[in-house]
Amino acid sequence: MLNNQSYLQDFGLVEELDEQAGETITGGYEVFTLKNATKYDITYVVDGKSWLHKPNETWIWSPNGGGNIDFDTDSRSDYVQNKSYNLADGGTYEFQDNNYTRGNPYDIDLYTV
């Protein structure tokens, strides 16, 4: 068995087999983690369903729709700037104050951590 696994590792197939086994175990669902490192309540939509994520909360997701997230990158209630991502299986993501715009303290984005 170890010899066969060594041969499979040489071809890069062991990781792929592990991923396939993981999807079989979870029923094909993706699993990812979302954290809110901002001081704002963040409303977002994952696979068509709306959620409210409070500051400093961490949630572990296993949605059945592919892990698509839509959220407003501006935390003010009177301004909307939507953004969408397809979150990767096994990923850990964190809402943070964004690091690429200056002058708007209300801008947030979702980062891989």
N, C-alpha and C positions, 0 to 999 in steps of 0.2 A: 504494500500500500504506500509506504513512504517513497519508494522508487517512482511509482505512478504519480504521486503528488509532486515530486521533484520535477518530473518531465512536464507536468501541467504548469508548474510555476515558471519553468523556462519559457513556455509559450505565453505566459500571462493569462492563463485560463482559470487559475484558482480564485482570483479576486472576482472574476465574472461569475463563477459558480456560487461564490458566497453571496453576491448581490441577488442572484436569481433565487437562492434559497431564502434570503431575507424577504423578498417580495412574496414568495409562496407562504411563508409563515405569517406575514401581516395581511395576507389576502390581496396583495397588490397595492396597498395603501402606501403613500409616502409618509415619512415621519420627519418632522423638523421642529426646531425650537425658536420661539419668538420672545424677545425681551423688550421692555420699554425702559430705556435709560434717560428719558426726558422728564420734564416736570409737568407734562401735559397728559390729559386723557386723550387717547388716540382711538378714533373710530376707523375701522377698516373692514374690508370684505374679503373673505377667503372662500373661494369656490362658490360665490353667489350668496353667502350668508354673512350678515353684518355682525360685528363684534365691537365691544368697548374694552380697551386695554388700559388699565390704570398705570401710573408711574411705578417703577420698580417691580412690576409683576413679570413673571416668567411663565410662559405657557408652552406645553409640548403638544404639538398637533399631529394628527394622523388623518387628514381629510381624504375623502374618496374621489375628489374631483381634479386631482393633479397638482394642487398646491399653488393656485394662482391667487395673488393678493393685489388688491387695489386700495390705495389710501391717499389722503390729502397731505401734500408736503408742506402745507402752511397751517399751523395750529390755530390760527384765528378763525372764528366762526363766520366772519363776513367776507372771507376770501378763500377761493377753492382752486387748487392746482393739483389735479390728480396724477398719480403715477402708478404703474403696474409692474409686477415682477412675477416670474414663475419660479417658485422656491424649490431648491434641490433637495432630494431625499437625503436625510442625515445632516442637513445644514443647520447652523445656528446663526440667527439673525437678530439684530438689535436696532430698534428705533433710537436714533441719536440726533442731537442738533447737527445740521449738516455742516460739512467742512469745506464747501466749495462756493457758497455765496457769502458775501459780506454785507453788513448793514441791515439785515433782517433777522432779528433774534428769534423769530417765530418759525423759521424754516427748519424742517426735519427731513430725514431720509432713513432708509433701511440699509444697514451695513452688515456684511458678513463678519462674524467674530470667531 
